[in-house]
Amino acid sequence: KTLEKNVINANGERGSEWLRSLPHVIEKLSQHWQLSEIQPANNMSWNYVAFALQDDSRHVVLKISCDKKLIQNEYRALKHFDGIGAIKVIDICDEYNAMLLEQAIPGLVLKEQYAGDIEYTIKIYSEVVRKIASHRLIDTTYEHVLEWCNAIDKINDKRINSEYVGKAKQLKSELLGSAVDEYLCHGDLHLENVIQDGSQWLAIDPKGIVGEMAFEAAAFDLLGEDEINTATTTKIVDRVRQISATLGIDYNRLISWIFIRVMISAQWFVEDKGDPSRMLILAD
């Protein structure tokens, strides 16, 4: 239901047509990649995701999107990371906006560790950030974070504090004008996009966007779901300081990028006819 709602809200009739075509597309891809025992994931939000067996032996993940650009960007990013810090991609099918990925086993999500041990969570998260940052950027055709920041200039929803918009514009100008050591970031590295594969933790679902480490780490979930309405400023600041110290990032750059990303997300929720309230609470 979440997948249906999001796809239709963002894509209208084109999204409805895509949803209706899914059974046919899944069948075609099953034949193309020799897949069996296809089991849809239970937490789909924007893309169809399922676990399967390839050639009756290899555990894989099938991912299909209504958004061709999203799949192409993710494929390019995963090829760039080449299994270091991120899951490996096996193949892409442009005709159906689909990818075949290696399956992480046991596939535990880092977010599940959050409440029990925040320091351990930050440690694992930081290791993944460093691995992704270790890849040298040679291709200059990837999207730059500047393009995401353009969303701030489009904000006109009355629910979003105009003072916050002005602050975001100021910070955007300062950070983009002083960025150094940029590389191909994951771009959406929250805790549900870090999963366990054997003894290592890997990123999934990258956007593939050029930016600095403070931008990348700013996607960290500063608050658990049960903390969003009760968290204190002290708790948030303490966690930002832990991340900045662990990764060697300037605290002010990190917290500035967090604020910018929250404002960008709020605008994207508005554009997709979603609810920006959680982002606005974080902005406060």
DOTI-879574 format. One record per residue (C-alpha): residue number from 1; residue in one letter; chain; x, y, z. Coordinates in Angstrom, 2 decimals, always signed. Layout:
DOTI-879574
+--------+-------+-------+---------+---------+---------+
! vextor ! semar ! lomar !      c1 !      c2 !      c3 !
+--------+-------+-------+---------+---------+---------+
!    NUM !     A !     A !       X !       Y !       Z !
...
+--------+-------+-------+---------+---------+---------+
This chain:
DOTI-879574
+--------+-------+-------+---------+---------+---------+
! vextor ! semar ! lomar !      c1 !      c2 !      c3 !
+--------+-------+-------+---------+---------+---------+
!      1 !     K !     A !   +0.00 !   +0.00 !   +0.00 !
!      2 !     T !     A !   +2.86 !   +2.38 !   +0.77 !
!      3 !     L !     A !   +4.45 !   +1.63 !   -2.59 !
!      4 !     E !     A !   +1.15 !   +2.21 !   -4.42 !
!      5 !     K !     A !   +0.51 !   +5.49 !   -2.62 !
!      6 !     N !     A !   +4.01 !   +6.89 !   -3.16 !
!      7 !     V !     A !   +4.26 !   +5.88 !   -6.82 !
!      8 !     I !     A !   +0.84 !   +7.30 !   -7.71 !
!      9 !     N !     A !   +1.39 !  +10.52 !   -5.74 !
!     10 !     A !     A !   +4.73 !  +11.13 !   -7.45 !
!     11 !     N !     A !   +3.87 !   +9.93 !  -10.96 !
!     12 !     G !     A !   +0.11 !  +10.14 !  -11.41 !
!     13 !     E !     A !   -1.37 !   +7.99 !  -14.18 !
!     14 !     R !     A !   +2.08 !   +6.90 !  -15.32 !
!     15 !     G !     A !   +2.60 !   +5.45 !  -11.84 !
!     16 !     S !     A !   -0.75 !   +3.64 !  -11.99 !
!     17 !     E !     A !   +0.16 !   +2.12 !  -15.36 !
!     18 !     W !     A !   +3.53 !   +1.01 !  -13.97 !
!     19 !     L !     A !   +1.84 !   -0.69 !  -11.01 !
!     20 !     R !     A !   -0.59 !   -2.50 !  -13.31 !
!     21 !     S !     A !   +2.29 !   -3.71 !  -15.47 !
!     22 !     L !     A !   +4.34 !   -5.11 !  -12.55 !
!     23 !     P !     A !   +3.11 !   -8.74 !  -12.71 !
!     24 !     H !     A !   +3.99 !   -8.90 !  -16.42 !
!     25 !     V !     A !   +7.38 !   -7.23 !  -15.85 !
!     26 !     I !     A !   +8.23 !   -9.57 !  -12.96 !
!     27 !     E !     A !   +7.43 !  -12.57 !  -15.15 !
!     28 !     K !     A !   +9.62 !  -11.27 !  -18.00 !
!     29 !     L !     A !  +12.54 !  -10.56 !  -15.65 !
!     30 !     S !     A !  +12.16 !  -13.96 !  -14.00 !
!     31 !     Q !     A !  +12.70 !  -15.56 !  -17.39 !
!     32 !     H !     A !  +15.49 !  -13.14 !  -18.34 !
!     33 !     W !     A !  +17.51 !  -13.76 !  -15.16 !
!     34 !     Q !     A !  +16.37 !  -17.33 !  -14.44 !
!     35 !     L !     A !  +14.75 !  -16.42 !  -11.12 !
!     36 !     S !     A !  +12.66 !  -18.61 !   -8.85 !
!     37 !     E !     A !  +11.12 !  -18.45 !   -5.35 !
!     38 !     I !     A !  +10.43 !  -14.73 !   -5.67 !
!     39 !     Q !     A !   +9.37 !  -13.25 !   -2.33 !
!     40 !     P !     A !   +8.39 !   -9.54 !   -2.22 !
!     41 !     A !     A !   +9.97 !   -7.49 !   +0.57 !
!     42 !     N !     A !   +7.57 !   -6.31 !   +3.26 !
!     43 !     N !     A !   +8.83 !   -2.72 !   +3.46 !
!     44 !     M !     A !   +8.63 !   -1.37 !   -0.09 !
!     45 !     S !     A !   +8.21 !   +2.39 !   -0.32 !
!     46 !     W !     A !   +9.24 !   +3.70 !   -3.76 !
!     47 !     N !     A !  +10.40 !   +0.62 !   -5.71 !
!     48 !     Y !     A !   +9.38 !   -3.00 !   -6.08 !
!     49 !     V !     A !  +11.91 !   -5.17 !   -4.23 !
!     50 !     A !     A !  +11.91 !   -8.94 !   -3.91 !
!     51 !     F !     A !  +14.22 !  -11.73 !   -2.76 !
!     52 !     A !     A !  +14.82 !  -14.61 !   -5.15 !
!     53 !     L !     A !  +17.05 !  -17.48 !   -6.25 !
!     54 !     Q !     A !  +18.97 !  -17.28 !   -9.51 !
!     55 !     D !     A !  +19.61 !  -20.61 !  -11.24 !
!     56 !     D !     A !  +18.11 !  -22.27 !   -8.15 !
!     57 !     S !     A !  +21.23 !  -21.55 !   -6.10 !
!     58 !     R !     A !  +22.31 !  -17.90 !   -5.90 !
!     59 !     H !     A !  +20.51 !  -15.62 !   -3.42 !
!     60 !     V !     A !  +19.69 !  -12.33 !   -5.16 !
!     61 !     V !     A !  +17.52 !   -9.24 !   -4.89 !
!     62 !     L !     A !  +15.29 !   -8.00 !   -7.72 !
!     63 !     K !     A !  +14.63 !   -4.26 !   -7.81 !
!     64 !     I !     A !  +12.23 !   -2.59 !  -10.27 !
!     65 !     S !     A !  +11.47 !   +1.13 !  -10.42 !
!     66 !     C !     A !   +9.01 !   +3.46 !  -12.09 !
!     67 !     D !     A !  +11.94 !   +5.88 !  -12.34 !
!     68 !     K !     A !  +14.48 !   +4.95 !  -15.04 !
!     69 !     K !     A !  +16.97 !   +7.61 !  -13.91 !
!     70 !     L !     A !  +16.93 !   +6.27 !  -10.35 !
!     71 !     I !     A !  +17.87 !   +2.76 !  -11.47 !
!     72 !     Q !     A !  +20.56 !   +3.98 !  -13.86 !
!     73 !     N !     A !  +22.13 !   +6.23 !  -11.21 !
!     74 !     E !     A !  +22.06 !   +3.47 !   -8.60 !
!     75 !     Y !     A !  +23.63 !   +1.00 !  -11.03 !
!     76 !     R !     A !  +26.46 !   +3.41 !  -11.89 !
!     77 !     A !     A !  +27.11 !   +4.13 !   -8.21 !
!     78 !     L !     A !  +27.21 !   +0.45 !   -7.25 !
!     79 !     K !     A !  +29.58 !   -0.33 !  -10.12 !
!     80 !     H !     A !  +31.80 !   +2.51 !   -8.88 !
!     81 !     F !     A !  +31.79 !   +1.18 !   -5.29 !
!     82 !     D !     A !  +32.45 !   -2.35 !   -6.60 !
!     83 !     G !     A !  +31.46 !   -4.13 !   -3.39 !
!     84 !     I !     A !  +33.66 !   -1.97 !   -1.12 !
!     85 !     G !     A !  +31.28 !   -0.46 !   +1.43 !
!     86 !     A !     A !  +28.21 !   -1.27 !   -0.67 !
!     87 !     I !     A !  +26.32 !   -4.28 !   -1.98 !
!     88 !     K !     A !  +27.42 !   -5.68 !   -5.36 !
!     89 !     V !     A !  +25.24 !   -5.26 !   -8.43 !
!     90 !     I !     A !  +24.98 !   -8.21 !  -10.82 !
!     91 !     D !     A !  +23.13 !   -6.83 !  -13.85 !
!     92 !     I !     A !  +20.75 !   -4.16 !  -15.12 !
!     93 !     C !     A !  +17.79 !   -4.35 !  -17.51 !
!     94 !     D !     A !  +17.12 !   -0.88 !  -18.93 !
!     95 !     E !     A !  +13.97 !   -2.01 !  -20.73 !
!     96 !     Y !     A !  +12.16 !   -2.60 !  -17.44 !
!     97 !     N !     A !  +14.07 !   -0.20 !  -15.14 !
!     98 !     A !     A !  +15.34 !   -3.18 !  -13.16 !
!     99 !     M !     A !  +18.48 !   -4.39 !  -11.42 !
!    100 !     L !     A !  +19.66 !   -7.68 !  -10.03 !
!    101 !     L !     A !  +21.74 !   -7.43 !   -6.85 !
!    102 !     E !     A !  +23.57 !   -9.78 !   -4.54 !
!    103 !     Q !     A !  +21.55 !  -10.50 !   -1.41 !
!    104 !     A !     A !  +23.02 !   -9.55 !   +1.96 !
!    105 !     I !     A !  +22.67 !  -12.39 !   +4.48 !
!    106 !     P !     A !  +21.45 !  -12.21 !   +7.23 !
!    107 !     G !     A !  +20.40 !   -8.75 !   +5.99 !
!    108 !     L !     A !  +19.89 !   -7.13 !   +9.41 !
!    109 !     V !     A !  +19.30 !   -3.38 !   +9.22 !
!    110 !     L !     A !  +21.63 !   -1.13 !  +11.22 !
!    111 !     K !     A !  +18.62 !   +0.84 !  +12.43 !
!    112 !     E !     A !  +17.65 !   -2.19 !  +14.53 !
!    113 !     Q !     A !  +20.85 !   -1.68 !  +16.58 !
!    114 !     Y !     A !  +20.11 !   +1.99 !  +17.22 !
!    115 !     A !     A !  +18.12 !   +1.97 !  +20.46 !
!    116 !     G !     A !  +20.33 !   -0.63 !  +22.12 !
!    117 !     D !     A !  +23.74 !   +0.92 !  +21.47 !
!    118 !     I !     A !  +24.03 !   +4.31 !  +19.80 !
!    119 !     E !     A !  +27.84 !   +4.35 !  +20.06 !
!    120 !     Y !     A !  +28.11 !   +0.99 !  +18.27 !
!    121 !     T !     A !  +25.68 !   +2.22 !  +15.61 !
!    122 !     I !     A !  +27.76 !   +5.33 !  +14.97 !
!    123 !     K !     A !  +30.95 !   +3.24 !  +14.82 !
!    124 !     I !     A !  +29.53 !   +0.87 !  +12.18 !
!    125 !     Y !     A !  +27.95 !   +3.71 !  +10.25 !
!    126 !     S !     A !  +31.23 !   +5.64 !  +10.17 !
!    127 !     E !     A !  +33.10 !   +2.60 !   +8.86 !
!    128 !     V !     A !  +30.68 !   +2.37 !   +5.93 !
!    129 !     V !     A !  +31.04 !   +6.10 !   +5.23 !
!    130 !     R !     A !  +34.84 !   +5.77 !   +5.13 !
!    131 !     K !     A !  +34.75 !   +2.77 !   +2.79 !
!    132 !     I !     A !  +32.52 !   +4.58 !   +0.32 !
!    133 !     A !     A !  +34.72 !   +7.67 !   +0.54 !
!    134 !     S !     A !  +37.81 !   +5.59 !   -0.26 !
!    135 !     H !     A !  +36.94 !   +5.31 !   -3.96 !
!    136 !     R !     A !  +38.68 !   +7.78 !   -6.22 !
!    137 !     L !     A !  +36.30 !   +9.83 !   -8.36 !
!    138 !     I !     A !  +37.34 !   +9.71 !  -12.01 !
!    139 !     D !     A !  +34.04 !  +10.09 !  -13.86 !
!    140 !     T !     A !  +32.88 !  +13.72 !  -13.68 !
!    141 !     T !     A !  +29.38 !  +13.17 !  -15.12 !
!    142 !     Y !     A !  +27.66 !  +12.25 !  -11.84 !
!    143 !     E !     A !  +25.05 !  +14.60 !  -10.39 !
!    144 !     H !     A !  +26.41 !  +17.14 !   -7.89 !
!    145 !     V !     A !  +24.82 !  +18.02 !   -4.56 !
!    146 !     L !     A !  +24.30 !  +21.55 !   -5.91 !
!    147 !     E !     A !  +21.40 !  +20.18 !   -7.96 !
!    148 !     W !     A !  +19.71 !  +18.81 !   -4.85 !
!    149 !     C !     A !  +20.22 !  +22.14 !   -3.09 !
!    150 !     N !     A !  +18.19 !  +23.86 !   -5.80 !
!    151 !     A !     A !  +15.10 !  +22.47 !   -4.02 !
!    152 !     I !     A !  +15.63 !  +25.08 !   -1.30 !
!    153 !     D !     A !  +15.04 !  +27.88 !   -3.80 !
!    154 !     K !     A !  +11.66 !  +26.33 !   -4.73 !
!    155 !     I !     A !  +10.20 !  +26.28 !   -1.21 !
!    156 !     N !     A !   +6.95 !  +28.26 !   -1.02 !
!    157 !     D !     A !   +4.76 !  +26.07 !   +1.20 !
!    158 !     K !     A !   +3.26 !  +28.07 !   +4.07 !
!    159 !     R !     A !   +3.91 !  +25.25 !   +6.53 !
!    160 !     I !     A !   +7.66 !  +25.81 !   +6.18 !
!    161 !     N !     A !   +9.05 !  +28.66 !   +8.30 !
!    162 !     S !     A !  +10.35 !  +31.45 !   +6.04 !
!    163 !     E !     A !  +13.19 !  +32.18 !   +8.47 !
!    164 !     Y !     A !  +14.34 !  +28.57 !   +8.09 !
!    165 !     V !     A !  +14.28 !  +28.95 !   +4.31 !
!    166 !     G !     A !  +16.48 !  +32.04 !   +4.56 !
!    167 !     K !     A !  +18.87 !  +30.23 !   +6.89 !
!    168 !     A !     A !  +19.06 !  +27.25 !   +4.53 !
!    169 !     K !     A !  +19.86 !  +29.51 !   +1.57 !
!    170 !     Q !     A !  +22.64 !  +31.19 !   +3.55 !
!    171 !     L !     A !  +24.17 !  +27.89 !   +4.67 !
!    172 !     K !     A !  +23.86 !  +26.40 !   +1.18 !
!    173 !     S !     A !  +25.88 !  +29.27 !   -0.28 !
!    174 !     E !     A !  +28.55 !  +29.04 !   +2.42 !
!    175 !     L !     A !  +28.98 !  +25.26 !   +2.26 !
!    176 !     L !     A !  +28.98 !  +24.88 !   -1.51 !
!    177 !     G !     A !  +31.44 !  +27.74 !   -1.80 !
!    178 !     S !     A !  +33.92 !  +26.17 !   +0.61 !
!    179 !     A !     A !  +33.60 !  +22.43 !   -0.13 !
!    180 !     V !     A !  +36.79 !  +20.35 !   -0.47 !
!    181 !     D !     A !  +37.61 !  +16.65 !   -0.92 !
!    182 !     E !     A !  +34.38 !  +15.86 !   -2.74 !
!    183 !     Y !     A !  +33.76 !  +12.29 !   -3.93 !
!    184 !     L !     A !  +30.91 !  +10.06 !   -5.10 !
!    185 !     C !     A !  +28.69 !   +9.79 !   -2.03 !
!    186 !     H !     A !  +25.93 !   +7.29 !   -1.40 !
!    187 !     G !     A !  +23.64 !  +10.29 !   -0.99 !
!    188 !     D !     A !  +20.92 !   +8.71 !   +1.16 !
!    189 !     L !     A !  +22.90 !   +6.89 !   +3.84 !
!    190 !     H !     A !  +20.33 !   +6.58 !   +6.62 !
!    191 !     L !     A !  +20.31 !   +3.58 !   +8.95 !
!    192 !     E !     A !  +17.82 !   +1.51 !   +6.94 !
!    193 !     N !     A !  +20.24 !   +1.65 !   +4.01 !
!    194 !     V !     A !  +23.06 !   -0.05 !   +5.95 !
!    195 !     I !     A !  +22.64 !   -3.82 !   +6.26 !
!    196 !     Q !     A !  +24.66 !   -6.76 !   +7.51 !
!    197 !     D !     A !  +26.23 !   -9.21 !   +5.08 !
!    198 !     G !     A !  +28.13 !  -11.90 !   +6.96 !
!    199 !     S !     A !  +30.62 !  -10.16 !   +9.24 !
!    200 !     Q !     A !  +30.50 !   -6.83 !   +7.36 !
!    201 !     W !     A !  +28.02 !   -4.00 !   +6.96 !
!    202 !     L !     A !  +27.19 !   -2.65 !   +3.51 !
!    203 !     A !     A !  +25.23 !   +0.23 !   +2.03 !
!    204 !     I !     A !  +22.26 !   -0.36 !   -0.28 !
!    205 !     D !     A !  +20.10 !   +1.92 !   -2.46 !
!    206 !     P !     A !  +22.70 !   +4.62 !   -3.30 !
!    207 !     K !     A !  +21.71 !   +7.77 !   -5.17 !
!    208 !     G !     A !  +25.24 !   +8.38 !   -6.45 !
!    209 !     I !     A !  +25.80 !  +12.10 !   -5.94 !
!    210 !     V !     A !  +29.02 !  +14.10 !   -5.65 !
!    211 !     G !     A !  +29.52 !  +15.90 !   -2.36 !
!    212 !     E !     A !  +31.68 !  +16.10 !   +0.76 !
!    213 !     M !     A !  +31.73 !  +13.74 !   +3.74 !
!    214 !     A !     A !  +29.77 !  +16.16 !   +5.94 !
!    215 !     F !     A !  +26.93 !  +16.02 !   +3.40 !
!    216 !     E !     A !  +27.06 !  +12.21 !   +3.34 !
!    217 !     A !     A !  +27.06 !  +11.78 !   +7.12 !
!    218 !     A !     A !  +24.26 !  +14.33 !   +7.50 !
!    219 !     A !     A !  +21.82 !  +11.59 !   +6.40 !
!    220 !     F !     A !  +22.38 !   +9.73 !   +9.70 !
!    221 !     D !     A !  +19.16 !   +9.19 !  +11.68 !
!    222 !     L !     A !  +19.75 !  +11.51 !  +14.63 !
!    223 !     L !     A !  +16.57 !  +10.37 !  +16.34 !
!    224 !     G !     A !  +14.75 !   +7.06 !  +16.63 !
!    225 !     E !     A !  +11.06 !   +6.89 !  +15.72 !
!    226 !     D !     A !  +10.08 !   +6.95 !  +19.39 !
!    227 !     E !     A !  +12.21 !  +10.04 !  +20.09 !
!    228 !     I !     A !  +11.00 !  +12.42 !  +17.42 !
!    229 !     N !     A !   +8.48 !  +14.26 !  +19.62 !
!    230 !     T !     A !  +10.41 !  +14.17 !  +22.91 !
!    231 !     A !     A !  +14.08 !  +14.59 !  +22.01 !
!    232 !     T !     A !  +16.08 !  +17.38 !  +23.58 !
!    233 !     T !     A !  +18.55 !  +19.64 !  +21.80 !
!    234 !     T !     A !  +21.25 !  +18.21 !  +24.05 !
!    235 !     K !     A !  +20.65 !  +14.67 !  +22.78 !
!    236 !     I !     A !  +20.80 !  +15.78 !  +19.14 !
!    237 !     V !     A !  +23.94 !  +17.87 !  +19.64 !
!    238 !     D !     A !  +25.65 !  +15.04 !  +21.52 !
!    239 !     R !     A !  +25.05 !  +12.62 !  +18.64 !
!    240 !     V !     A !  +26.22 !  +15.10 !  +16.04 !
!    241 !     R !     A !  +29.40 !  +15.61 !  +18.06 !
!    242 !     Q !     A !  +29.96 !  +11.83 !  +18.25 !
!    243 !     I !     A !  +29.64 !  +11.49 !  +14.47 !
!    244 !     S !     A !  +31.87 !  +14.49 !  +13.75 !
!    245 !     A !     A !  +34.54 !  +13.20 !  +16.14 !
!    246 !     T !     A !  +34.42 !   +9.64 !  +14.78 !
!    247 !     L !     A !  +34.70 !  +10.75 !  +11.16 !
!    248 !     G !     A !  +36.94 !  +13.77 !  +11.76 !
!    249 !     I !     A !  +34.35 !  +16.15 !  +10.29 !
!    250 !     D !     A !  +33.99 !  +19.76 !  +11.40 !
!    251 !     Y !     A !  +30.98 !  +19.91 !  +13.74 !
!    252 !     N !     A !  +29.58 !  +23.13 !  +12.27 !
!    253 !     R !     A !  +29.74 !  +21.82 !   +8.69 !
!    254 !     L !     A !  +28.01 !  +18.60 !   +9.71 !
!    255 !     I !     A !  +25.15 !  +20.21 !  +11.59 !
!    256 !     S !     A !  +24.73 !  +22.79 !   +8.81 !
!    257 !     W !     A !  +24.41 !  +20.03 !   +6.22 !
!    258 !     I !     A !  +21.91 !  +18.25 !   +8.47 !
!    259 !     F !     A !  +19.72 !  +21.36 !   +8.52 !
!    260 !     I !     A !  +20.01 !  +21.80 !   +4.74 !
!    261 !     R !     A !  +19.12 !  +18.17 !   +4.09 !
!    262 !     V !     A !  +16.10 !  +18.41 !   +6.38 !
!    263 !     M !     A !  +14.86 !  +21.45 !   +4.44 !
!    264 !     I !     A !  +15.46 !  +19.74 !   +1.08 !
!    265 !     S !     A !  +13.54 !  +16.69 !   +2.30 !
!    266 !     A !     A !  +10.65 !  +18.86 !   +3.47 !
!    267 !     Q !     A !  +10.39 !  +20.39 !   -0.02 !
!    268 !     W !     A !  +10.56 !  +16.97 !   -1.67 !
!    269 !     F !     A !   +7.71 !  +15.72 !   +0.54 !
!    270 !     V !     A !   +5.65 !  +18.72 !   -0.58 !
!    271 !     E !     A !   +6.45 !  +18.07 !   -4.24 !
!    272 !     D !     A !   +5.48 !  +14.39 !   -3.91 !
!    273 !     K !     A !   +2.20 !  +15.32 !   -2.16 !
!    274 !     G !     A !   +3.50 !  +13.77 !   +1.05 !
!    275 !     D !     A !   +3.65 !  +14.95 !   +4.65 !
!    276 !     P !     A !   +6.66 !  +17.13 !   +5.56 !
!    277 !     S !     A !   +5.76 !  +17.32 !   +9.28 !
!    278 !     R !     A !   +8.53 !  +15.01 !  +10.50 !
!    279 !     M !     A !  +11.13 !  +17.06 !   +8.63 !
!    280 !     L !     A !   +9.71 !  +20.27 !  +10.07 !
!    281 !     I !     A !   +9.98 !  +18.86 !  +13.60 !
!    282 !     L !     A !  +13.64 !  +18.05 !  +12.91 !
!    283 !     A !     A !  +14.17 !  +21.54 !  +11.50 !
!    284 !     D !     A !  +12.83 !  +23.01 !  +14.76 !
+--------+-------+-------+---------+---------+---------+
